[in-house]
Amino acid sequence: MAGTPSRARVVSTREEILRATLKVVGEQGVGGLTNRRIVAVAGVSLGTLTYHFPSQTELLREAMLLFAEEETAKLAAIVEQHQGLSLEEAATVVEHVIEQLPFGTDELAPHELYLQAARDPGLREASARCFAAYDELATTILGALGLPDPARVAGPVVALIAGLQLRRLATGTDVPAAEPLMMLLHGARG
């Protein structure tokens, strides 16, 4: 109907808690994650938090899965905008995307969660699902670029990009991605 304002997306209490968890983890690390901090950021009561998430492992698992779902959707949209690229052009787009990431706590949260998954076996399945989503997206992209056996190369490509992002966050400096990505992809073709 013309003139009707568009509806804002309604965020559930559960999602507010998960977003607050990611914010706290990004700012304080998993070790600094307390129920008090989460409820302060989410604007909910302690009872509401524990109703939705009776354990910290469940809370962290669901936060990790929310992040992965949104991240892969965002990356898939970028892929959709850049159809028909050569390998070199695609590597340049990846480098540009990495360069556009801000240096902030939002980018730290997933790395903190992956490290916590190494300590907490209850998070490993969620972590594996996150990386499987990245691998699937990379396989799709590499297949569209004409790389033979894209599933074989997807994991190393994801690892390279994740490592470059971590290095960028840890050093505070941009790290070129196109050249190392091209080296990996040309080696996979060889």
N, C-alpha and C positions, 0 to 999 in steps of 0.2 A: 504494500500500500504506500503510495507516494506520500512523502512528508512524515512518515512514521520513523522515529529515530531507531537506529539499529540497536539491538539488545547487546549489552555487554555480556561477555562470557561469565557465567556464574561459577565461582570457585567454591567447591565444597569445603567443609570444615576439615575433612581428612586431607585434602590437597593443600589447604593452608598450613596444616601441621607439617606435611612433607616438605613444602617450600621453606618453611621456617627451619626445619632440620637441615636442609641443604645450606641455608644461609649461615646457621650457627657452625656447621661443620667447616664451611669455607673460611669463616672468621677465626674459629677457635681450635679447629681440628676435632677429631672424634673424641680425644681425651677431654676436651672442654665442653662436650655435649652434655648438658644437664636438662632435666625436665623443666626446671625453673627458667632457663634461657629459652627453651623452645616455646613454652607457653607465653613468655613475654613477647617474643617476636611474632608468634601466630595470633596473639590476642584471644586465646582460649583459656579455659580453666584447666587445672591439673587433672581433674576428673575426666574432662573431655579427652585430654591426651591419652590417659591410660585406658579409657574406654575403647578408643580407636586402635591403640597400639600397646598391648599389654607387656611387650618386651622391647628392649632397645634393638635387638637383632632384627625383629620384625620391622621396626620403624626404619632402620638403616636399609634393610632389604628393599622395602617399598620406595624409599627415597631414591635409591640407586636405580630402580626400575623406572620410576617417573622421569628421572634425568635422561636415561638411555632412550626412552620412548620419544621424548621431546627432541633430543639431540639428533636421533636418526631421522625424524620427520623434517627437522630443519635442514639437515644435510641432503636429504632426498629432494627437497624443494630446490636447493642450489643445483643439484645434478640435473633436475628437470629444466632449469633455465639454461644449461650449457650443453645441450645435446649436439652431437656431431663434431666434437672437437678431436684434434689429433692428440697423441700421447703428450707431446710437448705443451700444447695449449692447456690440456687438462692439468698437467703438473704446475703450470703457472697459475691456474685458477686455485688449486689447492694451496699454493704458497700465499696467494692473495687472501684467501679465507683465513688462514692461520694468522697472517699479519693484522687482520681486522679484529681479531679477538682482543678484548680488553685484558689488561693485567689486573685481575681482581679476585676477590674471594669466590665469586661464582665459578671461576675456572679451577680454583683449588679444590672445591668440594668433591668432584668425581675422583680426583687423584687420591684424596684422603680416604674415600670410600673403598677404592681398589686396594689400597694398602691395608685397610682394616679387614678386608676380605681375606688377606693373607694370614691374619691373626685369628679370625673368627670363621670357622668352617660353615657356620650358619649363613654366611653371606656369599659363599663361593658360587652357589647355584645362580644367584642373581647377577654376580659379576660375570659368570660364564655367559649368561643370557645377554648381558650388555655387549660383550665382545663378539658374540655370535651375530648380533644385529649389525655391528660395524663390519664384520667379515662379510655378511650377506650383502650389505650395501656396496662394499668394495668389490665383491665378485660381480655384481650387476654392472657397476661402472667399468671395471676392467674388461668385462665381456663386451660391453657396448663399444669400447675402444678397440676391439679386435684382438686383444691379447689372448694367445692360446692358453688353455687351462687356467682361467682366471681364479678359480677356487684355490688352486695351489699357491698363488701369489698373494691372495687377499690378506691372509694373516700377517705376512711380513710387511705388507704395505701399511696395514693398520698399526702394527708395532712401530714402524718408522715414524709415522705421523704422530702417534701418541708420545713417542720418545722426544720428538722435536718440540711438541707442545710443552712437555714437562721441562725440557731444557730451557725453553723460552721463559716459562714461569719462574724457574729457579734462578736464572741469570738476570732476568729483567731486560733482556735484549732480544731483538728479532733474530731468528735463525732461518737462513734460507732453506727452503724445502724443495724447490723445483729440481735442483741439480741432484741431490741424493735420491729423490724419487725417480728421476730419469735413469740414474745409474742402476737402481734396483729393477726397474721395468725393462731396461735394455738387457740386463743380465738374465732376466726371466725369459726373454725372447730367444736369447742366444743358445 
